[in-house]
Amino acid sequence: MILLLAAGGVWFAFETYINSPMQKESRKIQFVVPDGASFNQVIDDMARQGAVTHPYAFRMLVRMRKQQPHLKAGEYLLDTHWSPARLLKELVTGKGVLYTLSFQEGLPWWQVAEIVEQQGFAKAEDFTKVIHDTAFLQKHNIPFSNAEGFLFPETYRLNKPREMNMASAKKVADMLVLTFWQKTSLLWGEHRPTPEKLRNILILATLVEKETAVPKERDMVAGVYANRLEMGMRMQADPTIIYGIGKEFNGDITRSDIRNKKNKYNTYQHRGLPPGPICSPGLEALKAAVTPAKHKYLFFVARGDGSHKFSQTLKEHNKAVRKYQLNRKK
């Protein structure tokens, strides 16, 4: 009977320990679980930093719940006010500390690469190599020479790598492209478009993204380019020239830029759509490219307030240019 009472007392003390705050005061502790670390090593490190009390009892908890194989490497923000049970749950099921990776619609791949590095997730050089890698493109069914257009603009929450390397670059690139396919699945349902149709949709969506930020104009702009394609007209889209110039673009399109036939993205000189996407389009621009508005407009010009004036004839367009562009410059 005495032994039973003693055992009961020990069990009660253990249950009280695992379900009670380890310290009265709450204090945040930034803690890293290295790859390949054992629970014993981690418990010793947490004890030294004050994140766990009575490490022997905590080891008993880990063994009793058979959690030894489930320790997750990563960065954690622990709290000294947590109970041992809460701490153990965090180490085996938690996502760790999540950081924000965010970029807006309309950026070319090299600016996305810079943001990925600036925000601490991968080196721009490694990210660039990944999104140009043939195996990566084939894996994600990307029908272009790089992943331009598939790097979906979004606000992401993820762990930061302990080291920025090719593995971390691949992780980020995979996430962006998988998000593209997840988001666009709503546009085409179970059956993805053929590679050729996908090429046209994506390239058109990037033109729409770069030409207007006005939601109600997106399908109108898509309709203008669809009409021009049908009639065999040149797209004559300034953003394509800028993309072809690349990182060296200084902010001004010159006459020589417009006349430059060597720029394969110059849609003033080359008929049809440019050879590839020119940015990362958002979902609304993609929707507009899938279902362009039906109308007879062939031209549009910026009014100067963010919106555009659409015209059916060159005469109407020239009149609009004089009104909204030339007179404003004077």
C-alpha positions in Angstrom: 0.0 0.0 0.0 2.8 2.4 0.9 4.5 1.7 -2.5 1.2 2.3 -4.3 0.7 5.6 -2.5 4.3 6.6 -3.3 3.8 5.7 -7.0 0.6 7.6 -7.1 2.3 10.6 -5.6 5.1 10.5 -8.2 2.6 10.2 -11.1 0.6 13.1 -9.7 3.7 15.2 -9.5 4.7 14.2 -13.0 1.3 15.1 -14.4 1.4 18.4 -12.6 4.8 19.1 -14.1 3.9 18.4 -17.7 0.7 20.5 -17.6 1.9 23.5 -15.6 3.9 26.5 -16.7 7.6 25.9 -16.3 8.2 29.5 -15.1 5.8 32.1 -13.7 7.1 34.8 -15.9 6.7 34.7 -19.7 10.0 35.2 -21.6 10.5 34.6 -25.3 13.5 32.5 -26.3 14.8 32.3 -29.9 15.8 28.7 -30.3 17.2 26.7 -33.3 17.0 22.9 -33.6 19.8 21.9 -35.9 19.4 19.2 -38.6 20.2 15.8 -37.3 20.1 16.8 -33.6 18.8 14.3 -31.1 16.1 15.1 -28.5 18.7 14.7 -25.7 21.0 17.3 -27.3 18.0 19.7 -27.8 16.8 19.2 -24.2 20.2 20.0 -22.9 20.5 23.1 -25.0 17.0 24.3 -24.0 17.8 23.7 -20.3 21.0 25.9 -20.7 18.9 28.7 -22.2 16.2 28.4 -19.6 13.5 27.2 -22.0 12.9 23.9 -20.1 13.1 23.1 -16.4 13.7 19.6 -14.9 15.3 18.2 -18.1 15.2 14.6 -16.8 11.4 14.8 -16.4 11.1 16.3 -19.9 13.1 13.4 -21.3 10.6 11.0 -19.6 7.7 12.9 -21.3 9.4 12.5 -24.7 9.9 8.8 -24.2 6.5 8.2 -22.7 4.8 9.8 -25.7 7.2 8.1 -28.2 8.1 11.4 -29.8 11.9 10.8 -30.2 11.7 10.4 -34.0 9.4 13.4 -34.6 11.7 16.3 -33.6 11.6 18.9 -36.3 14.6 20.9 -37.2 14.1 24.7 -37.6 13.9 28.0 -35.8 11.4 28.3 -32.9 10.2 31.1 -30.7 9.7 29.4 -27.3 8.1 30.8 -24.2 9.2 30.1 -20.6 5.6 30.2 -19.5 4.6 27.2 -21.6 4.0 23.8 -20.0 6.3 21.0 -21.0 3.4 19.4 -22.9 3.0 22.6 -24.9 6.7 22.9 -25.6 6.9 19.3 -26.8 3.9 19.8 -29.1 5.7 22.8 -30.6 8.9 20.9 -31.3 7.2 18.0 -33.0 4.2 19.6 -34.8 4.9 23.3 -34.9 5.9 25.2 -38.0 8.5 27.2 -36.2 9.1 30.9 -36.7 7.5 32.1 -40.0 8.8 35.1 -41.9 7.2 37.1 -44.7 8.2 36.9 -48.3 6.2 39.3 -50.4 6.4 40.8 -53.8 3.8 42.7 -56.0 2.4 41.9 -59.4 4.2 43.0 -62.5 7.9 42.3 -61.6 10.3 40.6 -63.9 12.2 37.5 -62.6 15.4 39.4 -61.8 13.6 41.8 -59.4 11.9 38.8 -57.8 15.3 37.2 -57.3 16.6 40.4 -55.7 13.6 40.5 -53.3 14.1 36.8 -52.4 17.7 37.6 -51.4 16.9 40.9 -49.6 14.3 39.2 -47.5 16.7 36.5 -46.5 15.4 33.3 -48.2 17.9 32.6 -51.0 20.8 34.1 -52.9 19.6 35.9 -56.1 22.3 34.1 -58.1 21.1 30.6 -56.9 17.4 31.5 -57.4 18.3 32.6 -61.0 20.0 29.3 -61.7 17.1 27.3 -60.4 14.4 29.1 -62.5 16.5 28.7 -65.6 17.2 25.0 -65.0 15.8 22.7 -67.6 14.9 20.0 -65.1 13.1 22.5 -62.9 11.1 23.8 -65.9 10.2 20.3 -67.0 9.1 19.3 -63.5 6.7 22.2 -63.4 5.5 22.0 -67.0 6.8 25.4 -67.9 7.0 25.8 -71.7 9.6 28.6 -71.7 13.3 29.0 -71.2 12.8 30.2 -67.7 10.1 30.5 -65.1 9.1 34.1 -65.9 5.3 34.5 -65.4 5.1 31.5 -63.1 6.6 33.2 -60.0 3.2 34.0 -58.5 3.0 37.3 -56.7 1.8 36.8 -53.2 2.5 37.3 -49.5 4.1 34.0 -48.3 4.8 32.9 -44.7 7.7 30.4 -44.4 10.8 29.5 -42.3 14.1 31.2 -43.1 16.9 28.8 -44.0 19.9 28.6 -41.7 22.0 29.0 -44.8 21.1 30.5 -48.2 22.1 27.9 -50.8 20.8 26.1 -53.8 18.5 24.0 -51.7 16.9 27.1 -50.2 16.6 28.7 -53.6 14.9 25.6 -55.0 12.5 25.5 -52.0 11.4 29.1 -52.7 11.1 28.7 -56.5 9.1 25.5 -56.0 6.7 27.3 -53.7 6.1 30.2 -56.1 5.5 28.0 -59.1 3.3 25.5 -57.1 1.2 28.5 -55.9 0.8 29.6 -59.5 -0.7 26.2 -60.5 -2.8 26.2 -57.4 -4.3 29.6 -58.0 -4.8 29.2 -61.7 -6.6 25.8 -61.3 -9.7 27.9 -60.7 -9.4 29.4 -64.2 -9.2 26.1 -66.2 -10.5 23.4 -63.8 -9.3 19.9 -64.1 -7.8 20.2 -67.6 -4.8 22.5 -67.9 -4.5 24.2 -71.3 -2.1 22.8 -73.9 1.4 24.2 -73.8 0.8 26.4 -76.8 -2.5 27.8 -75.4 -0.8 28.3 -72.0 2.0 30.2 -73.7 -0.5 32.6 -75.3 -2.5 33.1 -72.1 0.5 33.7 -69.9 2.2 36.1 -72.3 -1.1 38.0 -72.9 -1.7 38.2 -69.1 1.8 39.8 -68.6 1.0 42.5 -71.2 -2.3 43.2 -69.4 -0.5 43.4 -66.0 2.0 45.9 -67.3 -0.4 48.1 -69.2 -3.1 48.8 -66.7 -3.7 48.7 -62.9 -7.4 49.6 -63.3 -9.4 46.4 -62.6 -12.3 47.2 -65.0 -9.8 47.8 -67.8 -8.0 44.5 -67.7 -10.3 42.5 -69.9 -10.6 45.6 -72.2 -6.8 45.7 -72.7 -6.8 41.9 -73.2 -9.5 42.4 -75.9 -7.4 45.0 -77.7 -4.4 42.7 -78.0 -6.7 39.8 -79.0 -8.2 41.9 -81.8 -4.7 42.9 -83.0 -3.6 39.3 -83.0 -6.6 38.3 -85.1 -5.9 41.1 -87.6 -2.2 40.4 -87.8 -1.3 43.8 -86.3 1.7 44.4 -84.2 1.1 44.6 -80.5 3.1 47.8 -80.1 3.4 47.5 -76.4 6.0 49.6 -74.7 6.5 47.2 -71.7 7.8 44.6 -74.2 10.6 46.9 -75.3 11.5 47.6 -71.7 11.6 43.9 -70.8 13.9 43.2 -73.8 16.3 45.9 -72.7 16.3 44.3 -69.3 18.3 45.5 -66.2 19.9 48.2 -68.3 16.7 50.1 -68.9 17.2 53.7 -67.7 13.5 54.8 -67.5 13.1 56.3 -71.0 12.1 54.6 -74.3 14.0 56.3 -77.1 13.3 56.2 -80.9 16.3 54.0 -81.4 14.7 51.6 -78.8 11.5 51.5 -80.8 13.4 50.9 -84.1 15.7 48.2 -82.6 14.9 45.0 -84.4 17.6 43.1 -82.5 15.4 43.3 -79.4 13.3 40.2 -79.9 10.8 41.4 -77.4 10.2 44.6 -79.4 6.6 44.3 -80.5 6.8 47.5 -82.5 9.2 45.6 -84.9 8.1 42.0 -84.5 4.6 40.7 -85.2 2.6 38.6 -82.8 3.1 38.1 -79.1 6.7 38.5 -77.6 8.6 35.2 -77.2 7.8 34.9 -73.5 6.1 36.5 -70.5 7.5 39.8 -69.4 6.6 39.8 -65.7 4.8 37.9 -62.9 1.1 38.5 -63.5 -1.6 38.5 -60.8 -4.7 36.3 -60.9 -6.9 39.1 -62.3 -4.7 39.7 -65.3 -4.7 36.0 -65.9 -8.5 35.9 -65.8 -8.6 38.8 -68.3 -6.2 36.9 -70.7 -8.4 33.7 -70.5 -11.6 35.7 -71.3 -10.7 39.0 -73.1 -13.6 41.4 -73.6 -15.4 41.3 -76.9 -15.2 44.7 -78.6 -13.8 46.5 -81.7 -11.1 48.6 -80.0 -7.6 48.4 -81.4 -5.9 51.2 -79.6 -5.6 52.8 -76.1 -3.7 55.6 -74.6 -3.1 56.7 -71.0 -5.2 59.6 -69.8 -2.7 60.5 -67.1 -4.9 59.5 -64.2 -4.1 55.8 -64.4 -7.0 55.0 -66.8 -7.0 54.7 -70.6 -8.9 56.0 -73.5 -9.8 53.2 -76.0 -10.3 53.8 -79.7 -11.4 51.8 -82.7 -9.6 53.7 -85.4 -6.1 55.2 -85.8 -7.7 58.6 -86.4 -9.6 58.4 -83.1 -6.4 57.2 -81.4 -4.3 60.0 -82.7 -6.9 62.5 -81.5 -6.8 60.9 -78.1 -3.0 61.0 -78.0 -3.0 64.7 -78.8 -5.6 65.3 -76.1 -4.1 63.2 -73.3 -0.4 63.0 -74.1 0.9 65.9 -76.3 -1.2 68.6 -74.7 -0.3 67.4 -71.2 3.4 67.5 -72.0 3.1 71.0 -73.3 
